[in-house]
Amino acid sequence: MRAVFEIALNKKASLMALLEADPYGEKEVAPYEKMSFARNGYKVKDGSSIDEDREKLYLVLRGSDDYLPFVKMKLGDMAVLCKPEVNERILKKIEDEESGAEQGMGAIFG
């Protein structure tokens, strides 16, 4: 599963508090025990930094298919899943960014 959620920029503090809470999933109950944002990893991007809506934050997630219900439950009405075309566009930008970083490190360490 690769998904991108959009969140209003004014909810950044709430989002970061949620993402950083319970990093090991120790407080979760079945069927979500041991699930957490920190365990699966995430990226938070300002819309302006990736040429998208400047009034939005984008939460980029990767994980197994059973991770998506957990994410939706935790985010509640704070975030919405991006439309497929926006989802793919943002994922492509992130992949290009990561690829560029890897190539840069390859050039440094040769």
N, C-alpha and C positions, 0 to 999 in steps of 0.2 A: 504494500500500500504506500502510495506517495500522494500526499494531500496538502493543499494550501488553504488556510483559513484567513479571512479578512476580519480585522478588528478596528474599530474607530480609534484614531490616534489618542483621543482623550482618555482611553481606557488602558494606556500603556502600563501604568503603575499596578493596576489590578492584574493585568496579564502577567507581568513579571513576578508578582507575588505568588500567583497560582503556579507558574512554571517552576519556581524555585522551592516551593513547599514540598515536603515529603519526597526528597530526591531518590529514596530507595524503595518507595511504594510500601513501606512498612505499615501504614495506617489504612491501606485499602482492604476491602473485604471481597469475598468471592463474587463474581468470577474475576475480579481485578487485582487480586493480591499480587504483590511484587511488580505491578505496572506503575510506571512513572514517566514523566516527560524526560527527566534526566537520564534514565536508563536507555531510552530509545533515541534520545538526541532530538534536537530541534534547532531551527534558525528563526530569528525574528528580524525582519527587514522593514525599514521605513519605506513607504511607497515612493518617496522622492529619490531614494538611493538606487531604486531599480526601475526608474521611469514608469511608475504606476501612479495610482491615485495618491496625492500628497496628504490626504486626510485619513489615510489608512495605514495600518501595520499589517504585515503579512507573516503568518506563522507557517513555516514549512516543516512538515513532518514526514518521516519515513518509518515504516514498521510493518509488522504482520497484519493480516486482515482483521484479526481480533482486537487490534489496537484502536481502530477507528471508533467503535462504540464507546470505549473508555474515554477517548479524546472528546467526543461529542458530549458525553455526560459531564465531564469536568469543565468544559468551556461553557456549557449551558447556552444562554442567550447572549453571551459576551461576543461570540464570533459566529460567522457563517462560512460554510464551505464555499470556496470560489467556484464560479462557473467553469466548466471544462476548458474553454478556450483561454481563460485567464490563468487557470491552474497550470496548463501546459506551457504557457508563455513564461510564467514565473519560474517553473521548474527548469526550463531551458536556460534562463538567465543565471540561475544558481549553478547549474552544471557547467556553464561556460566560465563562470567566476572561479569555481573550484579547479577546473582544468587549467586555467591561466595561472593559478597559484601553484599548482603542481609543476607546471612547466618552468615557472620562475625558480622554484626550489631546485629543480633539476639543473638549471643553468648555474646556480650558485654552487651546488655540491658536485656537479659535473659528472 
